[in-house]
C-alpha cells in the first residue's frame, strides 16, 4: 500500500422495499433473525432511494459517518457488525490510474468515511433503514472488492436492519427466515425481477413524515414478549401465506395478491394492538384510506388496489395498472386535497407524469374533481386538507447500482469529507 494521501471512493444507489407479507418479530435480537419468512416489492430507486458514498484513505484517523448531512456515531453494534463482516471478506484493490494498491490485509488498518442520504423521510415507516443498510453493505462490498453474490451480502445487511436484506434485489423478494443458529441461511432471494409484473403502479400517501413514537426494534421486542397472536401468526398463518403469495406473484394474480397483501397488513397491525402496552402505528387518516380502498374494491367486484402499511401511518397503495392508478390518485386528491398554496408537483412526487393523465397538472384541477361515483357513503368530505403531507407515485424497481458519475458522490474526492 502506497503511503501518499490518496482518497479512493465508491458511490451507490439502493432502493427501499415494502413488505407485502410482513416481517415482525425476531427469534435472535443480536443476529437479527426473524420469526417468519417475509416477501416484499422493491420500489423504483429513481423515486425512493438511499445514496451512499464510501471512501478509504490512509489520511483518515477513524471511521466516520454522516447521515443526511449530520455526523452520527458508528459505535452501535449494527454498524459495527456490518463493517466487521465486510472487512473480513475484503479483497485486493488496485486503481492503476491513481496509483492506488490496497492488499487484503491493509483493510484492517485503514479507516472509512461514509456519507448517506435518503430522498424520503427517515424513521417514518418508509423502510429508510432497509435502504440505508443495504446501500452501506453494497457500496462497501464494491469499495473493498468483496466477491460475494447478493444473497450472501443480504445476510450481512440483515445484521444492520432486518428488511435491508430484501433491498439487495429488485422486483419481488423473499427473506427466508432460515433455521441455523448462526443465521447463515437467513438470506434474501429474488422471486421475480421488476419487469415480471410491470403493470403495477404504487402510490404512497405520506400521512406523516415524523419519526414514529415506538421504533420497530422496540415494538417487535414487545410483541414477541407479549402477543399470543404473533406466535399464532408466525407458526400457523404466515407459512401458508408465503406459499400463496409466491404463487400469486408468479401468476400475476392481482385478486389473490390484493387479498393476501391487505389481510397481512391488517393482521400485522392487529399484532401491534395485541401487544402490551398496545402499539398504534396507524391513525385516523390511515383508516380513512383503507375505507376508501375497501369500498372501491367491493363496488368494482374485483380488486383494483391493494393497501399495506408498515410500522407507521403511511399508506402504500398498489394499483393493478396505470388506468386504475390515475383513478386512485383522483379519488385520493378529492378526499385529501393539497393546501391552496401547494405546488402540485411537490404534492405528488416521484413519477408525477401521472398528474397530466389525471388532468391535475394545474391547481384548479383538484377543485374540479368529483367524488368517486362508486363510493355512495362518504368517508369524509373535502375538508381533509393537510392530513396527507404528500404523495409519491412509483412502481416496482431494480436493485442497487454503482453511480459512476463523480458529481453524484456525497464526499469530496480530494478530502473525503462531505461536500
C-alpha positions as CSV (number, residue, x, y, z in Angstrom):
1,X,0.0,0.0,0.0
2,X,1.5,3.3,-1.0
3,X,1.9,6.0,1.7
4,X,0.7,9.0,-0.3
5,X,-2.5,10.7,0.8
6,X,-5.0,9.4,-1.7
7,X,-8.7,9.0,-1.4
8,X,-10.5,6.0,-3.0
9,X,-14.3,6.2,-3.3
10,X,-17.4,4.4,-4.4
11,X,-21.0,5.8,-4.6
12,X,-24.0,3.6,-4.9
13,X,-27.8,4.0,-5.0
14,X,-30.1,1.4,-3.3
15,X,-33.9,1.2,-3.3
16,X,-36.2,0.8,-0.4
17,X,-38.8,-2.0,-0.2
18,X,-42.3,-2.5,1.1
19,X,-43.2,-5.9,2.6
20,X,-46.5,-7.5,1.4
21,X,-46.0,-10.4,3.8
22,X,-44.6,-8.7,6.9
23,X,-41.6,-9.3,9.0
24,X,-42.4,-8.6,12.6
25,X,-40.5,-10.2,15.5
26,X,-37.0,-11.6,16.0
27,X,-36.0,-15.0,17.3
28,X,-32.5,-13.7,17.8
29,X,-32.0,-10.0,18.6
30,X,-28.3,-9.9,18.0
31,X,-28.1,-11.6,14.6
32,X,-31.5,-10.2,13.6
33,X,-33.1,-13.5,12.8
34,X,-36.9,-13.3,12.1
35,X,-39.7,-15.5,13.5
36,X,-41.2,-15.9,10.0
37,X,-40.4,-15.5,6.2
38,X,-41.4,-12.3,4.5
39,X,-42.0,-11.1,0.9
40,X,-41.5,-7.5,-0.4
41,X,-41.7,-5.4,-3.5
42,X,-38.6,-3.3,-4.3
43,X,-39.6,0.3,-5.1
44,X,-38.1,2.2,-8.1
45,X,-34.8,3.8,-6.8
46,X,-35.4,6.7,-9.2
47,X,-38.2,7.7,-6.8
48,X,-37.2,6.3,-3.3
49,X,-33.6,5.5,-2.6
50,X,-30.6,5.9,-0.4
51,X,-27.4,7.2,-2.0
52,X,-24.2,6.3,-0.1
53,X,-20.6,7.3,-0.8
54,X,-17.9,5.3,1.0
55,X,-14.3,6.4,1.0
56,X,-11.0,5.0,2.2
57,X,-7.7,6.9,2.7
58,X,-4.5,6.4,4.8
59,X,-5.2,10.0,5.9
60,X,-8.4,9.1,7.8
61,X,-7.7,8.6,11.5
62,X,-11.0,6.9,12.4
63,X,-14.2,5.6,10.9
64,X,-16.8,8.4,10.4
65,X,-20.3,8.6,9.0
66,X,-22.7,11.4,8.0
67,X,-26.4,10.7,7.5
68,X,-28.5,13.3,5.7
69,X,-25.6,15.8,6.3
70,X,-25.3,15.2,10.0
71,X,-22.5,13.3,11.6
72,X,-23.7,10.2,13.5
73,X,-21.9,7.7,15.7
74,X,-20.8,4.3,14.2
75,X,-20.3,2.8,17.7
76,X,-23.6,0.9,17.6
77,X,-23.5,-2.9,17.2
78,X,-25.4,-2.9,14.0
79,X,-22.9,-0.7,12.2
80,X,-20.0,-2.5,13.8
81,X,-21.4,-5.9,12.7
82,X,-21.7,-4.8,9.1
83,X,-18.3,-3.2,9.0
84,X,-16.6,-6.2,10.6
85,X,-18.3,-8.7,8.2
86,X,-17.4,-6.7,5.1
87,X,-13.8,-6.1,6.2
88,X,-13.3,-9.8,6.8
89,X,-14.3,-10.5,3.2
90,X,-12.3,-7.7,1.6
91,X,-10.2,-8.4,-1.4
92,X,-7.2,-6.8,-3.1
93,X,-8.0,-3.5,-4.8
94,X,-5.9,-1.7,-7.4
95,X,-6.6,1.6,-9.2
96,X,-3.7,1.9,-11.7
97,X,-4.8,5.3,-12.9
98,X,-4.5,6.8,-9.4
99,X,-1.6,4.5,-8.4
100,X,-3.6,3.0,-5.5
101,X,-2.9,-0.5,-4.4
102,X,-4.7,-2.0,-1.3
103,X,-3.9,-5.5,-0.2
104,X,-6.5,-7.7,1.7
105,X,-4.7,-7.3,5.0
106,X,-4.5,-3.5,4.6
107,X,-8.2,-3.1,5.1
108,X,-7.9,-3.9,8.8
109,X,-5.7,-0.8,9.3
110,X,-7.5,1.6,7.0
111,X,-10.3,3.9,8.1
112,X,-13.5,4.7,6.3
113,X,-15.6,7.8,5.7
114,X,-19.3,7.1,4.9
115,X,-21.9,9.7,3.8
116,X,-25.5,8.6,3.2
117,X,-28.6,10.5,2.1
118,X,-32.2,9.3,1.9
119,X,-34.5,11.1,-0.6
120,X,-37.5,10.3,1.7
121,X,-38.3,10.7,5.4
122,X,-36.1,8.7,7.8
123,X,-37.7,6.5,10.5
124,X,-41.3,7.4,9.5
125,X,-42.3,3.9,8.4
126,X,-41.0,4.0,4.8
127,X,-38.1,1.5,5.4
128,X,-35.3,4.1,5.4
129,X,-33.1,1.8,7.5
130,X,-33.6,-1.0,4.9
131,X,-32.3,1.1,2.0
132,X,-29.7,2.6,4.3
133,X,-28.0,-0.6,5.5
134,X,-28.4,-2.3,2.1
135,X,-26.6,0.7,0.5
136,X,-23.9,0.7,3.1
137,X,-23.2,-3.0,2.6
138,X,-23.4,-2.9,-1.2
139,X,-21.2,0.2,-1.5
140,X,-18.6,-1.2,0.9
141,X,-18.6,-4.5,-0.9
142,X,-17.8,-2.7,-4.1
143,X,-15.1,-0.5,-2.5
144,X,-13.4,-3.5,-0.9
145,X,-13.8,-5.8,-3.9
146,X,-15.8,-8.4,-1.9
147,X,-16.5,-11.4,-4.1
148,X,-20.0,-12.4,-2.8
149,X,-23.3,-12.7,-4.5
150,X,-26.3,-10.6,-3.4
151,X,-27.8,-13.3,-1.2
152,X,-24.5,-13.6,0.8
153,X,-24.4,-9.8,1.0
154,X,-28.0,-9.8,2.2
155,X,-27.0,-11.9,5.3
156,X,-24.6,-9.1,6.2
157,X,-27.1,-6.3,5.5
158,X,-29.6,-8.2,7.7
159,X,-27.4,-7.6,10.7
160,X,-27.8,-3.9,10.2
161,X,-31.6,-3.9,9.7
162,X,-33.7,-7.0,9.0
163,X,-35.5,-5.7,6.0
164,X,-32.3,-4.4,4.5
165,X,-31.6,-7.9,3.2
166,X,-34.5,-7.5,0.8
167,X,-33.2,-4.3,-0.7
168,X,-30.2,-6.0,-2.3
169,X,-32.5,-7.2,-5.1
170,X,-35.0,-5.6,-7.5
171,X,-38.6,-6.8,-8.2
172,X,-40.2,-9.2,-5.8
173,X,-38.0,-10.6,-3.0
174,X,-38.4,-13.2,-0.3
175,X,-36.4,-13.2,3.0
176,X,-36.1,-16.8,4.1
177,X,-36.1,-17.0,7.9
178,X,-33.7,-19.9,8.0
179,X,-33.2,-22.4,10.7
180,X,-29.5,-22.3,11.5
181,X,-28.4,-20.8,14.8
182,X,-25.7,-18.7,13.2
183,X,-28.1,-17.2,10.7
184,X,-26.1,-18.2,7.7
185,X,-29.3,-19.5,5.9
186,X,-31.4,-16.4,6.8
187,X,-31.0,-14.7,3.4
188,X,-32.9,-12.9,0.7
189,X,-33.7,-14.4,-2.7
190,X,-35.3,-12.8,-5.7
191,X,-38.7,-14.3,-6.7
192,X,-39.1,-12.3,-9.9
193,X,-37.4,-9.2,-11.3
194,X,-39.1,-5.8,-11.7
195,X,-40.1,-6.4,-15.3
196,X,-42.1,-9.6,-14.4
197,X,-45.2,-7.6,-13.3
198,X,-44.6,-4.1,-14.7
199,X,-48.3,-3.2,-14.9
200,X,-48.3,-2.4,-11.2
201,X,-48.3,1.3,-10.1
202,X,-47.6,2.2,-6.5
203,X,-48.9,5.3,-4.8
204,X,-47.6,6.1,-1.3
205,X,-49.6,8.5,0.9
206,X,-47.1,10.1,3.3
207,X,-49.6,10.7,6.1
208,X,-46.8,11.7,8.5
209,X,-43.1,12.1,7.9
210,X,-42.5,12.5,11.7
211,X,-40.3,9.9,13.5
212,X,-42.6,7.2,15.0
213,X,-43.2,7.1,18.7
214,X,-42.4,3.3,19.0
215,X,-39.4,2.2,17.0
216,X,-39.7,-1.0,15.0
217,X,-37.0,-2.6,17.1
218,X,-38.7,-2.0,20.5
219,X,-42.1,-2.7,19.0
220,X,-41.0,-6.1,17.8
221,X,-39.4,-7.0,21.1
222,X,-42.6,-6.1,23.0
223,X,-44.8,-8.1,20.5
224,X,-42.6,-11.2,20.8
225,X,-42.8,-11.0,24.6
226,X,-46.5,-10.3,25.0
227,X,-48.6,-11.1,21.9
228,X,-50.1,-14.5,21.6
229,X,-51.4,-13.5,18.2
230,X,-47.8,-13.0,17.0
231,X,-46.9,-16.6,18.0
232,X,-50.0,-18.0,16.1
233,X,-49.3,-15.8,13.1
234,X,-45.6,-16.9,12.8
235,X,-46.4,-20.6,13.3
236,X,-49.7,-21.2,11.6
237,X,-50.6,-18.2,9.3
238,X,-47.5,-16.9,7.6
239,X,-46.1,-20.2,6.2
240,X,-49.3,-20.7,4.2
241,X,-49.5,-17.1,3.1
242,X,-45.9,-17.2,1.8
243,X,-46.7,-20.1,-0.5
244,X,-49.9,-18.4,-1.7
245,X,-48.1,-15.1,-2.3
246,X,-45.3,-16.7,-4.2
247,X,-47.9,-18.3,-6.4
248,X,-49.9,-15.0,-6.9
249,X,-46.7,-13.2,-7.9
250,X,-45.6,-16.0,-10.3
251,X,-49.1,-15.9,-12.0
252,X,-49.6,-12.2,-11.8
253,X,-52.8,-12.9,-10.0
254,X,-53.9,-9.5,-8.7
255,X,-57.0,-10.7,-6.9
256,X,-55.0,-13.1,-4.7
257,X,-52.1,-10.6,-4.4
258,X,-54.5,-8.0,-3.0
259,X,-56.4,-10.3,-0.6
260,X,-53.1,-11.5,0.8
261,X,-51.4,-8.1,1.0
262,X,-54.3,-6.3,2.7
263,X,-55.0,-9.2,5.1
264,X,-51.4,-9.5,6.1
265,X,-51.1,-5.8,6.7
266,X,-54.2,-5.8,8.9
267,X,-53.0,-8.8,10.9
268,X,-49.6,-7.2,11.5
269,X,-51.4,-4.1,12.9
270,X,-53.7,-6.4,14.9
271,X,-50.5,-7.9,16.4
272,X,-49.3,-4.4,17.4
273,X,-52.6,-3.7,19.1
274,X,-52.4,-7.2,20.8
275,X,-49.0,-6.2,22.2
276,X,-48.8,-4.9,25.8
277,X,-48.8,-2.0,26.0
278,X,-50.6,-1.7,22.7
279,X,-48.8,0.0,19.7
280,X,-50.7,2.2,17.3
281,X,-48.8,2.9,14.1
282,X,-51.8,3.9,12.0
283,X,-54.0,6.9,12.6
284,X,-57.5,8.1,11.5
285,X,-56.2,9.2,8.1
286,X,-54.7,5.7,7.6
287,X,-58.1,4.2,8.5
288,X,-59.9,6.5,6.1
289,X,-57.6,5.5,3.2
290,X,-58.3,1.8,4.0
291,X,-62.1,2.5,3.9
292,X,-61.8,4.3,0.6
293,X,-59.9,1.4,-1.0
294,X,-62.1,-1.3,0.5
295,X,-65.3,0.4,-0.7
296,X,-63.9,0.9,-4.2
297,X,-62.7,-2.7,-4.5
298,X,-66.1,-4.0,-3.4
299,X,-68.0,-1.8,-5.8
300,X,-65.9,-3.0,-8.7
301,X,-66.4,-6.7,-7.9
302,X,-62.7,-7.4,-8.4
303,X,-59.8,-5.9,-6.5
304,X,-58.3,-2.8,-8.1
305,X,-56.0,-1.6,-5.4
306,X,-54.1,-3.4,-2.6
307,X,-53.0,-1.5,0.5
308,X,-50.3,-2.2,3.0
309,X,-48.9,-0.2,6.0
310,X,-45.5,-0.8,7.6
311,X,-44.7,0.4,11.1
312,X,-46.2,3.9,10.6
313,X,-49.3,5.7,9.3
314,X,-48.2,6.0,5.6
315,X,-50.3,4.0,3.1
316,X,-48.7,2.1,0.3
317,X,-51.3,1.5,-2.4
318,X,-50.6,-0.9,-5.2
319,X,-52.9,-0.3,-8.3
320,X,-53.3,-3.2,-10.8
321,X,-52.4,-0.9,-13.7
322,X,-51.8,2.7,-14.8
323,X,-55.5,3.4,-15.6
324,X,-56.5,2.3,-12.1
325,X,-53.7,4.4,-10.6
326,X,-55.0,7.5,-12.3
327,X,-58.5,6.9,-10.9
328,X,-57.0,6.2,-7.5
329,X,-55.0,9.4,-7.5
330,X,-58.1,11.4,-8.4
331,X,-60.0,9.8,-5.5
332,X,-57.2,10.4,-3.1
333,X,-56.8,14.0,-4.1
334,X,-60.6,14.6,-3.9
335,X,-60.5,13.4,-0.2
336,X,-57.1,14.7,0.7
337,X,-56.5,17.9,-1.4
338,X,-53.4,20.0,-1.1
339,X,-53.5,23.3,0.7
340,X,-54.3,26.1,-1.7
341,X,-50.7,27.4,-2.0
342,X,-49.2,24.0,-2.7
343,X,-47.4,23.2,-5.9
344,X,-48.9,20.0,-7.4
345,X,-45.5,18.7,-8.5
346,X,-44.3,18.7,-4.9
347,X,-47.6,17.3,-3.6
348,X,-47.3,14.4,-6.0
349,X,-43.7,13.4,-6.1
350,X,-41.8,10.6,-7.9
351,X,-43.4,9.9,-11.3
352,X,-45.5,13.0,-11.5
353,X,-46.3,12.5,-15.2
354,X,-49.4,10.8,-13.7
355,X,-50.8,14.3,-12.9
356,X,-51.2,15.1,-16.6
357,X,-53.0,11.8,-17.2
358,X,-55.3,12.6,-14.3
359,X,-56.0,16.1,-15.6
360,X,-54.4,17.5,-12.5
361,X,-51.4,19.4,-13.7
362,X,-52.9,22.7,-12.6
363,X,-54.2,23.6,-9.1
364,X,-57.8,24.2,-10.5
365,X,-57.8,20.5,-11.5
366,X,-58.2,19.4,-7.9
367,X,-61.1,21.8,-7.2
368,X,-63.0,20.4,-10.2
369,X,-62.7,16.8,-9.0
370,X,-66.0,14.9,-8.5
371,X,-66.4,12.4,-5.6
372,X,-65.7,8.9,-6.8
373,X,-69.1,7.6,-8.0
374,X,-68.6,4.1,-6.6
375,X,-68.5,5.4,-3.0
376,X,-72.1,6.0,-2.1
377,X,-71.5,6.8,1.6
378,X,-68.9,9.4,2.3
379,X,-65.7,8.6,4.1
380,X,-65.2,12.2,4.8
381,X,-65.7,15.4,2.8
382,X,-63.1,17.6,1.1
383,X,-62.1,19.1,4.4
384,X,-59.1,16.8,4.9
385,X,-56.5,19.4,3.7
386,X,-53.1,18.8,5.4
387,X,-53.9,15.2,6.6
388,X,-51.6,13.9,3.8
389,X,-48.2,15.6,3.6
390,X,-47.7,14.5,0.0
391,X,-48.0,11.5,-2.3
392,X,-45.3,9.6,-4.1
393,X,-46.0,7.8,-7.3
394,X,-43.7,4.9,-8.1
395,X,-43.5,1.3,-9.4
396,X,-41.6,-1.9,-8.8
397,X,-37.9,-1.2,-9.4
398,X,-34.4,-2.6,-9.8
399,X,-31.8,-3.4,-7.1
400,X,-28.7,-1.5,-6.1
401,X,-26.4,0.1,-8.7
402,X,-23.0,1.9,-8.6
403,X,-23.1,5.5,-9.6
404,X,-20.0,6.3,-11.8
405,X,-20.8,10.0,-12.2
406,X,-18.5,11.7,-9.6
407,X,-20.8,14.7,-9.4
408,X,-23.3,12.4,-7.5
409,X,-20.8,11.5,-4.8
410,X,-21.5,12.8,-1.4
411,X,-17.9,13.1,-0.3
412,X,-15.2,15.4,-1.7
413,X,-12.8,13.3,-3.8
414,X,-9.8,15.3,-2.5
415,X,-10.5,15.3,1.2
416,X,-13.0,12.5,1.7
417,X,-15.2,14.9,3.7
418,X,-18.9,15.8,3.0
419,X,-19.3,18.2,0.0
